[in-house]
Each structure stands twice: as C-alpha cells, then as structure tokens.
Amino acid sequence: MRAFLPTPDDTDRIAAVFASTRPPRAIVHLRGDLGAGKSTFARALLRALGVRGAIRSPTYTLVERYPLDDGGDALHLDLYRIGDPGELEFLGLDASEGTLWLVEWPERGGRALPQPDIDVLLALEGDGRSLDAVAGSPVGDEWLARLAGHPHLHAFVPPR
C-alpha cells in the first residue's frame, strides 16, 4: 500500500486508520530517514488507541510502554542510538510482551527483533511525506486488506 500525506494532520489521520483496523497483536517496523515522520506516526497511532498523557520519544530510554484502551499494551522502541543488536538483550524484551510493538530504526536491532507484521516506510516527498506499508506475515496481509477496505483510506492513496 502506498499513500501520500501532504500535511502532519494527514499523518495523524492515516495513523488513526491503522489503529482502527489493527489486529489484536501486531509488530510494526517504522523505517525512514531522520525527520521522515516515524515518531509522528507512532504518537498518532498510540493516541488513536487511547493513550493519554505524554507520549515520550524513546530515543534515550530505547523503550516506552503504554497501556491501551483495549486492555493491551504497546511498546514503542527507538533503536537509533544502539550500536549493536546485542544491546537489546539488556532491555529484557520478550517477543510475547505487548499487544503492539512500534519499532523505529529496526534495522539496528537486526535479528534480535521479532519479524514485523507490517513494515512502514516513511519518506519526505515534495512538501509532504509518502508512506509505503508492506506485509511481513499473514497477520500483516490481513491488516493491509482491512486497511484497503477502510472508507477513509482513499483520501491518501493515489489513483492507479
């Protein structure tokens, strides 16, 4: 799936679409250069899932945990500052933890991370951003199918 997001508000709106179609358990890898919108997307998705209060960037803490309205919890990881995937062992994370993982800079975590259900690539494009979402599992395939059928998605997806 490819989408164009002309404004930061559009990033918030598409993140809400992702939230409304989210499976009960999912791992999302967020990729893109600095400033591409990974943290903006993650914050908007967490807000849409009912997180209240401050949503801190885990740039220095590496991981932040948030309770979700549905009783689950989200782990938001930012791996920009790690030098080696082995450093993740010190976090004591288990792939069975959390109902949602949002992982920024997953390439720095290598094989120490669980495989993504959806890989989201954000990039600056003109005055806005592009978003490409690719399934990495059967759960991701189903999620992308639900996204494709969502009535608000057409506002972001360019015609073929």
N, C-alpha and C positions, 0 to 999 in steps of 0.2 A: 504494500500500500504506500502510495506517495501522496503527500499533502503539501500545500503552500500556506504559510502562516504570515500574513502581511504585518501583523501587529502583535505585541506581547499579549493583548487580550485574546487574540486568536489562539495563542499557545495555551492560555488558561482554558479556553473553551474546548479545544481538542483533547486536552488532558482530562476534562470532565467527561467527555465521550468515552475515553479509555476507562475511566473509573466506573462509569455506568454499565460497561459491558465486561468488566473484569471477572475472570474465573475465581473460584473460591481460594485458590492457591496459585501464585504466579511469580516468576522471576523475570525481571526486565533489566536488560543491559542498555545503558544510555551512553551513546558514543557521540563524539563530535569535538571540534577544537574548543579552546578556551573561548567563552563568550557565545557559544553556539545555542545555548538555551537549555542545557541539561538540567541544571538546578531549578530553573524557572518551571520547566515541565514537571519535575519531581515535586516541587512545592505545590503546584496547581493540582496535581493528581492527589496528593495527600489531603489538601483542603477539600477536594471534591469527595473524598472518602470519610470526611468528618473530623479531621484533625483540627483541633482548636489550639489557640496559643501560638507561641513562637515555633517556627519550623526552621531550625538552625542548619546551616550547611555543615556537613560532617568533614569539611576539608582538614581540620586539625584533629578531630576526635576519631576520624575514619568511619564511625558508625553512629547513627542516632536511631532510636527506637520510638515508635509512635503507636498508641492504641487506636484502633479503627472503630467506627460506629457499629460494624457488624460483629464485634467481639474478637476479631483477629488483631494482629499487629503487623506493622510494617517496619522493615529495616531499610534505612537509607544509608548507603555506603558511598564514600567518595575516596577513591584509591589513588588520586593524583599524586599524593606525597609518598607513597610507598616505593621503596627501591627494589624490592624483591618479593615475589609472590609468597615466599615463606613467612614473611611478616604477618600474613593473615592468620597464621596459627596462633599468634599471641592474642587475637581477638576472641578466640574460643567459639567461633561461629559454627553452627551445625546446619547443614542443608535443610533439616526438617524444622528449623526455627522459623517463625514468622509465616504469615499467610501471603505477604507481598515483600519481595526484595526489589529495591531500586538501586542499581549499581552504576555509579558514574566512573568512568575510566576503567572498565572491566578488563581491558587488555593488560593492565598492570597486575591483575590478580591471576592471570593465566589459568592453569588447571586447578588452582586452589578454590576456584569458584564453581558453584553449580552451573550447569548449562542453562542458557536463557530460554524461556518460553517465547519471548519476543525480544528482538534486537531493535532498538530505536536509534536511528542516526539522525542527528540534527546538524544543520549547516546553515551558515549565513548565505542568503541568496537575494541579491538586489537590496531592497530596503527591508526585507523580511527574512524569514527562515524557511527552509524546506525540512520536511520530516519524512523519513523513509522507515517503515516498520516491516520487519521480516520475521516470520515464524521460525522458531528453532525446535519446536516439539509439536506433538499432536494437540496439546493444550493451547499452544500458540496459534496453530491452524484454526482451531475453533474460535479463539478470541478474535482473530482477524476476520473471520466470517461474520461474527456478531458486529464488529466494527463496520464492515462493509454494508451491513443492513441497517445501520443506525440512521434515522432521518436527518440528523444534524451533520453527518459527515460530509455530505455532498457540497457543503459550503467551502470545504478546504481541499477537496480532491479535484485536480484539473481534469477537464474532459479528455477522453482518449481520442 
